[in-house]
Amino acid sequence: MSKMSFFNRINPHLIIGLITLLFITGAFQQEAAGQERSRIRLSFVKKSSGDKLITATLYAGRGKSMVYLENELITLTASSADTTVALAELTTSTEGTAQLMIENGYRFPLDEEGFTLIEASFEGNDEYSSASSDIEVKDLEFDLDFSIEDSVKTVSVRAYERDSIGNEVPVDGLFMYVGVQRLYSILPVGEIMSSEEGVYSIEFPDDIPGDSTGTFTVVARIDDNEYYGSVERKEDIAWGTPVSFELEAPQRKLWTDEAPLWMIASVFIVLAGAWFHFFLSIYKLSRIKKVAGDSPV
Amino acid sequence: MKTDNVNTDNVRTDSVHTDNVDLENVPADKDNTDLIKKFVPSIERPSRQWYAWVTVLSAIVLFGIYALVRQIIDGQIITGMRDNAVWGIYTANFVFFMGLSYAGALISCTFQLLRIQWGKPLLRIAELITVSSLIVGAPFILFCLGRLDRIHYLFTFGRIQSPITWDVIAITTDLVFCIAFLYFTHIRDFAKLRDIPDLKVAPWRKKMYRILALDYKGTPLQKKYLHQAHDIMAAIIIPTAIIAYSLLSWLFGMSLRPGWHSTIFGPYFVITATYSGLALMIVIMWIYRKMQKLEDQITNLHFNYLAFGLVLMALFYGYFSFSEYITEWYNLTETSAILLAKFFDFSQYAWLAFIHILLAIVLPVIVIGLPWFRSINSVTIISALVVIGLWIKRYLIVVPTLETPFIPIQDIREDWVTYSPSWVELALTFAGIALMILIFVIASKIAPIIPVAEVEDKHDASKPILKFKTQGA
């Protein structure tokens, strides 16, 4: 008896039946869903000025790729245990984002521990399902201190929150980044994970280029902390190497009263060469008449 | 006492080499001996048709002169040029005719330097294209000037840094060289005409032939000097013409305007010029072949070769045009976007742009490229259309850009924003075309349109282009 391969042993009717079933269930699934599932990614950043930037990004998964939903309405609220405040209704941009900048001094509803629940929600439409996302954040403050001891430059960041009566409470255990603000991003100087009474210190290099006076902006930052979101603090300090960025604008060389020497030389050489050959050919031509009687025809 | 032997050029002591030149279509020696006689009747007695042509063309030229006088008296206000579109069809004509002149110089000098035997019958047509288009084209840029009475300032206050100064120097040089070259190629034919004892022309013309022939008798030494003079001039005219036409392109390319500020403009102009000159040459060849029954001299082979060149140029031209616009379009600035949009807007320049593409790129490739449509007549018609298409191209280079400045046009009369030529400009344009034709019509009565002596001299093929010290393999 000959051995049958695995594929030969499979009943073809069974395969056709399975494929048909797959199609039918797939179609039912699609019909049942009707909409694609949308999601919101929410972030909270406390800027150096104390302003808070809330960013909600609305997107939907389509196959393996992601589609950002444009021109959709996002509702932002802030709430505590007993109070809910509507912050804004925003329309998403082409990148699917809705951003709200809340000025320093605005008082969010706080629970007993000082937390605020920020929520972003999307009602959904015929194409996409509703979605919502929230983060619970607490206000955190940074103070920057710059010191030099024995020619060693140190940046100290003091992190603290305030209790219900306004007293400063040091915060330890943060993962702190320190860097220098460059044109498009932050140049990292180092990360600090240990602190003492809320003070995070890092030795600062002295070979970073600054502006013409050696000034640059130092940034201390925490990212996506589970209690505080993202918080940053910036301060200028003249600790850098002075660099003059004033480039001497190249002048248009031909706008001068006199032509550059190379141009005069080039024109002269080209013209002299051309006219020399012209007169050479005229000379050759003049020889025609002179030799007319010299040689026999 | 003069002999009857007209063909005195062919005396040589060395052996005759033909190299690999295809001489199949060059007429035999026996026929060539009588070739000058074929042209004598038309040189002696111009036909009524010739007088009619001269009259009509002169009238058009005179009307153009009248228009110019009106422009000088009344000022630029009677043209279509205004503060924004400071150039119009005068500049388009200038670029167009300069291009023709460059092409003619390139073709004739290349034929001369490379000893291209089959091209000899076309030498004079190419040289006449060069000189006539230079004579006609150069003044067009002067017509754009508001104060022609200050033209001498160009020389007294000209700055070497200015592309305008470069152009003035280059065009003047080119004109002198090309007229000299045209004369050089006439010397042997003037000698032939001088040596016809019973040539029935006015005494002053006989005298003119005698003076201009420089006592040329065709001795080996005279031939040597003439060839040397020829070669030197040909070698110097090619770079001069390329420089002159590149400088012309830099007048545009060196200004910060959309559609002009391009590094490709130099070679693009040179390609366009060669292309238009080649097309015009085919048209003129066809006309003379028909009118003077020159089927033995301007053969099918000539059309074949030039048509091949034409389709090649069409492809090059298409490539350059595409490169030019794709570069402009890809890194689109706001003003460039406005300019390019005009080429797709049928209320503005889309018609002209598409007609230009059809005439200068699509039709030549289809009609000449595909064997079913290819004939001498179809090649000639296509060549004429190419010439028109390339004139349109020059217009599209000049005018739409000027109508699209970086600083928005504001507070100005609507009819001043866009350019359209006035009757004065059109009259001068047609006068220019008429003058060019007139030069051909008159020149072909002074000497044969075919350089007879050159065509008869088949030994020329053996002359090396470059001389080496050692004769090796």
Interface residues (C-beta under 8 A of the other chain):
Chain A: L254 W255 T256 A259 P260 M263 I264 V267 V270 L271 A274 W275 H277 F278 L280 S281 I282 K284 L285 R287 I288 K289 V291 A292 D294 S295 P296 V297
Chain B: T8 V11 R159 I160 Q161 S162 W166 I169 T173 V176 F177 A180 F184 I187 L214 D215 Y216 K217 G218 T219 P220 L221 Q222 Y225 L226 Q228 A229 H230 I232 M233 A235 I236 P239 T240 I243
